[in-house]
Amino acid sequence: MDLIGNLGTWSIWLAGYVVPFVFVLTIVVFFHELGHFLVARACGVRVTTFSIGFGPELVGFNDRHGTRWKVCSIPLGGYVKFLGDSNPAGVGVAQPSQTASISDLRETFTGASVGRRAAIVAAGPISNFLLAIVVFSGTFMLSGKEIASTRIETIQPDSPAAAAGFQSGDLVLAIDGSAVASFDELQRIVSASAGRFLKIVVDRHGARVSLHATPAVREVKDAIGDVSRIGYLGLGRSRAPEDTKIEKFGPIQAIGLGAKQTWFIVDQTLRFLFSAAAGSASPDTLAGPIRIAKVSGYVATFGISALVQLAAILSVSVGLLNLLPMPVLDGGHIMFYMIEAARGRPLPAVAREWCMRVGGALILALMIFTTVNDIWRLAA
């Protein structure tokens, strides 16, 4: 009976967490690698392998250009491999012995100009951003967006909002000089601004009034049981019917909103990274694969469209993190190409090798930290 019960538990865990996680990760990885692939083809560099996952191949086929498209048994990433690569993950590291037998070195990654190499590498993260814009834009066009007015109805007693002098009926116009169009946008800004001084402009009975408030730090438990620290002012929005509307958008407006949503995620991620580096934000909030799987399982209960939305959000984060100037990541390779363009020749092979080792060690340390952090959250 214990064996049957354990099998049932594992089946539920597999269906509830692993499958949604792999679905989301596969979307993000596929479009990232597709960016590398398409730009490589456009630059005349031959792609020998396009792989989703690592390890032994499960299924695959060869296209008419000689590229092997395959799905492998370990679905935790992917890669494209270029002609002449010595590295199975296709980072464009070739040895003379491997390229000597190739008739046209211009079809190899290392034989391409530094500008084409940089374009091929940058195409992966850029594709992640484009994927997010497309998903967000499609949502705005098809489902529209609920827009709640920034009009304030309630102010919590003894809250930062009360201390700042907010009044019922105030309409928030701008925060730190940037216009605020909805209460949702207001909440996002405040949540990400714990402990930061904000200048808030409101419309009060037709007059513009400037208020100053510093959101307090508040611990909240989300739907999957994780506790996070967010900024809190103590404002409640108006529930009057005229202060809420559903608005649908045409293609141009939707693309603009999709780009704005994508930029918001980029901006908030950068703010967090700088805050964590400065010691004002706790790195404990970093999510690893276990927590992402947990979030994926929860989001999956709302349907495929919700999972695709989650994939878009993760796609932005993956694109941004890949642009960090750290060896092993795409941004690290771009940094090498910039140095090569400035020097007129690449860095010495020994220097690149040590940079890659250090970068790989840092990435491995980050993966271990986030995984341990995830386990700690589960055990708490």
C-alpha positions as CSV (number, residue, x, y, z in Angstrom):
1,M,0.0,0.0,0.0
2,D,2.9,2.4,0.8
3,L,4.4,1.7,-2.6
4,I,1.1,2.5,-4.4
5,G,0.6,5.6,-2.3
6,N,4.1,6.8,-3.0
7,L,3.6,6.1,-6.8
8,G,0.4,8.2,-6.6
9,T,2.2,11.0,-4.8
10,W,5.0,11.0,-7.3
11,S,2.5,11.0,-10.2
12,I,0.7,14.0,-8.8
13,W,4.0,15.8,-8.2
14,L,5.2,15.0,-11.7
15,A,1.9,16.2,-13.3
16,G,1.5,19.2,-11.1
17,Y,5.0,20.7,-11.0
18,V,7.5,19.0,-13.4
19,V,5.3,19.0,-16.5
20,P,4.3,22.7,-16.3
21,F,7.9,23.7,-15.4
22,V,9.3,21.8,-18.4
23,F,6.6,23.3,-20.6
24,V,7.5,26.9,-19.5
25,L,11.3,26.3,-19.7
26,T,11.0,24.7,-23.2
27,I,9.2,27.8,-24.5
28,V,11.9,30.1,-23.1
29,V,14.8,28.0,-24.3
30,F,13.4,27.3,-27.7
31,F,13.0,31.0,-28.6
32,H,16.3,31.9,-27.1
33,E,18.1,29.4,-29.2
34,L,15.9,30.2,-32.2
35,G,17.3,33.7,-32.1
36,H,20.9,32.4,-32.3
37,F,19.9,30.0,-35.1
38,L,18.1,32.5,-37.3
39,V,20.7,35.2,-37.1
40,A,23.5,32.6,-37.7
41,R,21.7,31.5,-40.8
42,A,21.3,35.1,-41.9
43,C,25.1,35.7,-41.3
44,G,26.1,32.7,-43.4
45,V,27.2,30.6,-40.4
46,R,26.3,27.0,-40.6
47,V,24.3,25.5,-37.7
48,T,25.0,21.8,-37.2
49,T,22.8,21.1,-34.2
50,F,19.7,22.7,-32.6
51,S,19.0,20.9,-29.3
52,I,16.3,21.3,-26.7
53,G,17.7,19.6,-23.6
54,F,21.0,17.9,-23.0
55,G,22.2,14.3,-22.8
56,P,21.1,11.4,-25.0
57,E,18.8,12.2,-27.9
58,L,15.2,11.1,-27.7
59,V,13.9,12.3,-31.1
60,G,15.3,14.3,-34.0
61,F,15.6,14.9,-37.7
62,N,17.9,16.6,-40.2
63,D,16.7,19.6,-42.2
64,R,17.7,20.3,-45.8
65,H,20.6,22.5,-44.6
66,G,22.1,19.7,-42.6
67,T,21.1,20.9,-39.2
68,R,20.2,18.2,-36.7
69,W,17.1,19.2,-34.7
70,K,16.7,17.1,-31.6
71,V,15.0,16.8,-28.2
72,C,17.2,15.3,-25.5
73,S,16.6,13.5,-22.3
74,I,17.5,16.2,-19.8
75,P,15.1,19.1,-20.5
76,L,17.0,21.8,-18.5
77,G,18.2,24.1,-21.3
78,G,19.3,23.8,-24.9
79,Y,21.9,24.9,-27.4
80,V,22.8,25.5,-31.0
81,K,26.1,24.2,-32.3
82,F,28.0,25.8,-35.1
83,L,30.2,24.3,-37.8
84,G,33.7,23.9,-36.3
85,D,32.7,24.3,-32.6
86,S,34.7,22.3,-30.1
87,N,32.2,22.9,-27.4
88,P,28.9,20.9,-27.5
89,A,27.0,23.9,-26.3
90,G,27.9,25.9,-29.4
91,V,29.9,28.7,-27.8
92,G,32.0,29.2,-30.9
93,V,35.3,27.8,-29.5
94,A,37.1,26.1,-32.3
95,Q,40.6,24.6,-32.5
96,P,42.8,24.9,-35.7
97,S,42.8,21.1,-36.1
98,Q,39.0,21.1,-36.3
99,T,38.7,24.0,-38.8
100,A,41.6,23.0,-41.0
101,S,39.5,20.5,-42.9
102,I,36.6,22.8,-43.5
103,S,36.6,24.1,-47.0
104,D,34.9,27.5,-46.3
105,L,35.9,28.9,-42.9
106,R,33.4,31.7,-43.5
107,E,30.7,29.2,-42.6
108,T,32.2,28.6,-39.2
109,F,31.4,30.8,-36.2
110,T,35.0,31.6,-35.5
111,G,35.5,32.5,-39.2
112,A,32.8,35.1,-39.1
113,S,33.6,38.8,-38.5
114,V,33.5,40.1,-34.9
115,G,30.3,42.0,-35.7
116,R,28.5,39.0,-37.0
117,R,29.6,36.9,-34.0
118,A,28.3,39.6,-31.7
119,A,25.0,39.8,-33.6
120,I,24.5,36.0,-33.4
121,V,25.2,35.9,-29.7
122,A,23.0,38.9,-28.9
123,A,20.1,37.5,-30.9
124,G,19.3,34.9,-28.1
125,P,18.5,37.5,-25.4
126,I,16.8,39.8,-27.9
127,S,14.5,36.9,-28.9
128,N,13.6,36.5,-25.3
129,F,12.5,40.1,-25.1
130,L,10.6,39.8,-28.4
131,L,8.8,36.7,-27.2
132,A,7.6,38.6,-24.1
133,I,6.4,41.6,-26.2
134,V,4.5,39.3,-28.5
135,V,2.8,37.4,-25.7
136,F,1.9,40.5,-23.7
137,S,0.7,42.3,-26.9
138,G,-1.5,39.4,-27.9
139,T,-3.0,39.3,-24.5
140,F,-3.9,43.0,-24.6
141,M,-5.4,42.6,-28.1
142,L,-7.4,39.4,-27.3
143,S,-8.4,39.8,-23.7
144,G,-8.0,43.5,-23.1
145,K,-6.8,44.9,-19.8
146,E,-8.7,45.8,-16.7
147,I,-7.8,49.4,-15.8
148,A,-8.6,50.5,-12.3
149,S,-8.4,54.3,-11.7
150,T,-5.7,55.5,-9.4
151,R,-8.4,57.2,-7.3
152,I,-7.9,56.5,-3.6
153,E,-10.9,55.5,-1.5
154,T,-9.4,54.2,1.8
155,I,-6.2,55.1,3.8
156,Q,-5.1,52.7,6.5
157,P,-4.7,54.3,9.9
158,D,-1.1,54.7,11.1
159,S,0.2,53.9,7.6
160,P,2.9,55.6,5.5
161,A,0.0,57.0,3.3
162,A,-1.7,58.5,6.3
163,A,1.5,60.1,7.5
164,A,2.1,61.5,4.0
165,G,-1.3,63.2,4.0
166,F,-3.3,61.2,1.5
167,Q,-7.0,61.9,1.5
168,S,-10.0,59.8,0.2
169,G,-10.8,60.9,-3.3
170,D,-7.2,61.8,-4.3
171,L,-6.3,60.8,-7.8
172,V,-2.6,59.8,-8.2
173,L,-1.1,61.4,-11.3
174,A,2.6,60.7,-11.1
175,I,5.4,59.1,-9.0
176,D,8.9,60.6,-9.2
177,G,7.9,62.4,-12.3
178,S,6.6,59.4,-14.2
179,A,2.8,59.3,-15.1
180,V,0.8,56.5,-13.4
181,A,-2.1,55.3,-15.5
182,S,-3.7,52.7,-13.3
183,F,-3.9,51.5,-9.7
184,D,-2.1,48.2,-10.8
185,E,0.8,50.3,-12.0
186,L,0.7,52.3,-8.7
187,Q,0.9,49.0,-6.7
188,R,3.8,47.6,-8.8
189,I,5.9,50.8,-8.2
190,V,5.1,50.9,-4.5
191,S,5.8,47.2,-4.0
192,A,9.2,47.5,-5.6
193,S,10.1,50.7,-3.6
194,A,10.2,49.6,0.0
195,G,12.3,52.1,2.0
196,R,12.7,54.4,-1.0
197,F,11.5,58.1,-0.8
198,L,8.8,58.8,-3.3
199,K,7.4,62.1,-4.6
200,I,3.8,61.5,-5.5
201,V,1.6,64.1,-7.3
202,V,-2.2,63.8,-6.8
203,D,-5.2,65.6,-8.1
204,R,-7.3,66.8,-5.2
205,H,-10.5,68.5,-6.1
206,G,-8.9,69.8,-9.3
207,A,-5.7,71.1,-7.7
208,R,-2.3,69.4,-8.0
209,V,-0.8,68.5,-4.7
210,S,2.7,67.0,-4.1
211,L,3.0,64.4,-1.3
212,H,6.1,62.6,-0.1
213,A,6.0,59.1,1.2
214,T,8.4,56.2,1.9
215,P,6.8,52.7,1.6
216,A,7.3,50.5,4.6
217,V,8.5,47.0,4.3
218,R,5.8,44.4,4.7
219,E,5.9,40.7,4.6
220,V,3.2,39.0,2.6
221,K,2.5,35.3,1.8
222,D,1.7,34.6,-1.8
223,A,-0.7,31.9,-3.2
224,I,2.0,29.2,-3.1
225,G,3.0,29.9,0.5
226,D,6.2,31.9,-0.1
227,V,6.8,34.9,2.0
228,S,8.2,38.0,0.3
229,R,9.0,41.6,1.4
230,I,7.3,44.3,-0.5
231,G,6.7,48.1,-0.2
232,Y,3.5,49.1,1.5
233,L,1.8,52.5,1.7
234,G,-1.7,51.6,3.0
235,L,-3.8,52.8,0.1
236,G,-7.1,51.3,-1.1
237,R,-8.5,52.0,-4.6
238,S,-11.9,53.3,-5.4
239,R,-14.5,50.5,-6.0
240,A,-16.9,52.8,-7.8
241,P,-18.0,51.3,-11.2
242,E,-16.9,54.4,-13.1
243,D,-13.3,53.9,-11.8
244,T,-12.9,50.5,-13.4
245,K,-13.0,49.6,-17.1
246,I,-12.0,46.8,-19.5
247,E,-10.1,48.2,-22.4
248,K,-9.1,46.4,-25.6
249,F,-6.4,47.7,-27.8
250,G,-5.4,47.6,-31.5
251,P,-2.1,46.1,-32.7
252,I,-0.1,49.3,-32.4
253,Q,-1.3,50.2,-28.9
254,A,-1.0,46.6,-27.8
255,I,2.6,46.4,-29.0
256,G,3.4,49.6,-27.1
257,L,1.8,48.2,-24.0
258,G,3.6,44.9,-24.4
259,A,7.0,46.7,-24.8
260,K,6.1,48.8,-21.7
261,Q,5.3,45.7,-19.7
262,T,8.5,44.0,-20.8
263,W,10.6,47.1,-19.9
264,F,8.9,47.2,-16.5
265,I,10.1,43.7,-15.7
266,V,13.6,44.6,-16.9
267,D,13.6,47.8,-14.8
268,Q,12.5,46.0,-11.7
269,T,15.0,43.2,-12.2
270,L,17.8,45.7,-12.6
271,R,16.7,47.6,-9.5
272,F,16.7,44.4,-7.5
273,L,20.2,43.3,-8.7
274,F,21.6,46.7,-7.9
275,S,19.9,46.7,-4.5
276,A,21.2,43.2,-3.7
277,A,24.7,44.2,-4.8
278,A,24.5,47.3,-2.5
279,G,23.2,45.2,0.4
280,S,19.8,46.9,0.6
281,A,17.9,43.9,-0.8
282,S,18.1,40.3,0.4
283,P,19.4,37.8,-2.1
284,D,17.2,35.2,-0.4
285,T,14.4,36.3,-2.7
286,L,16.2,34.8,-5.7
287,A,14.2,31.9,-7.1
288,G,15.8,28.7,-8.3
289,P,14.5,25.8,-10.3
290,I,12.5,24.3,-7.5
291,R,10.6,27.5,-6.7
292,I,10.0,28.2,-10.4
293,A,8.6,24.6,-10.8
294,K,6.3,25.4,-7.8
295,V,5.1,28.6,-9.3
296,S,4.6,26.9,-12.7
297,G,2.5,24.2,-11.0
298,Y,0.3,26.9,-9.4
299,V,0.0,28.9,-12.5
300,A,-0.9,25.8,-14.5
301,T,-4.2,25.6,-12.5
302,F,-5.3,28.7,-14.4
303,G,-4.8,27.1,-17.9
304,I,-2.3,27.1,-20.8
305,S,-2.7,30.9,-21.4
306,A,-1.5,31.6,-17.8
307,L,1.5,29.3,-18.3
308,V,2.4,31.2,-21.5
309,Q,2.2,34.5,-19.6
310,L,4.6,33.0,-17.0
311,A,6.9,31.9,-19.8
312,A,6.9,35.5,-21.1
313,I,7.8,36.9,-17.7
314,L,10.6,34.3,-17.3
315,S,11.8,35.0,-20.8
316,V,12.5,38.6,-19.9
317,S,14.5,37.6,-16.9
318,V,16.4,35.0,-18.9
319,G,17.2,37.5,-21.6
320,L,18.3,40.1,-19.2
321,L,20.5,37.8,-17.1
322,N,22.1,36.4,-20.3
323,L,23.2,39.9,-21.2
324,L,25.2,40.4,-18.0
325,P,28.9,40.8,-18.9
326,M,29.9,37.5,-17.2
327,P,31.9,34.9,-19.1
328,V,29.9,31.8,-20.0
329,L,26.8,34.0,-20.5
330,D,26.0,35.7,-23.8
331,G,26.9,39.1,-22.3
332,G,30.3,37.7,-21.5
333,H,30.9,36.7,-25.1
334,I,29.7,40.1,-26.3
335,M,32.2,41.7,-23.9
336,F,35.0,39.5,-25.4
337,Y,34.0,40.7,-28.9
338,M,34.0,44.3,-27.9
339,I,37.5,43.9,-26.5
340,E,38.5,42.1,-29.7
341,A,37.2,44.9,-31.8
342,A,39.0,47.5,-29.7
343,R,42.3,45.6,-29.7
344,G,42.1,44.4,-33.3
345,R,42.7,40.9,-32.1
346,P,41.1,38.4,-29.6
347,L,42.2,38.1,-26.0
348,P,44.9,35.4,-25.5
349,A,43.4,31.9,-25.3
350,V,44.7,31.5,-21.8
351,A,43.0,34.6,-20.6
352,R,39.7,33.6,-22.2
353,E,40.0,30.1,-20.7
354,W,40.5,31.5,-17.2
355,C,37.6,34.0,-17.6
356,M,35.4,31.1,-18.6
357,R,36.4,29.0,-15.6
358,V,35.7,31.8,-13.2
359,G,32.4,32.7,-14.9
360,G,31.4,29.0,-14.8
361,A,32.2,28.8,-11.2
362,L,30.2,31.9,-10.3
363,I,27.2,30.5,-12.3
364,L,27.5,27.2,-10.6
365,A,27.7,28.9,-7.2
366,L,24.5,30.9,-8.0
367,M,22.7,27.8,-9.1
368,I,23.7,26.0,-5.8
369,F,22.7,29.1,-3.7
370,T,19.2,29.4,-5.3
371,T,18.6,25.7,-5.1
372,V,19.5,25.6,-1.4
373,N,17.4,28.7,-0.9
374,D,14.4,26.9,-2.5
375,I,14.9,23.9,-0.3
376,W,15.1,26.1,2.8
377,R,11.8,27.8,1.8
378,L,10.1,24.4,1.4
379,A,11.3,23.3,4.8
380,A,10.4,26.5,6.5
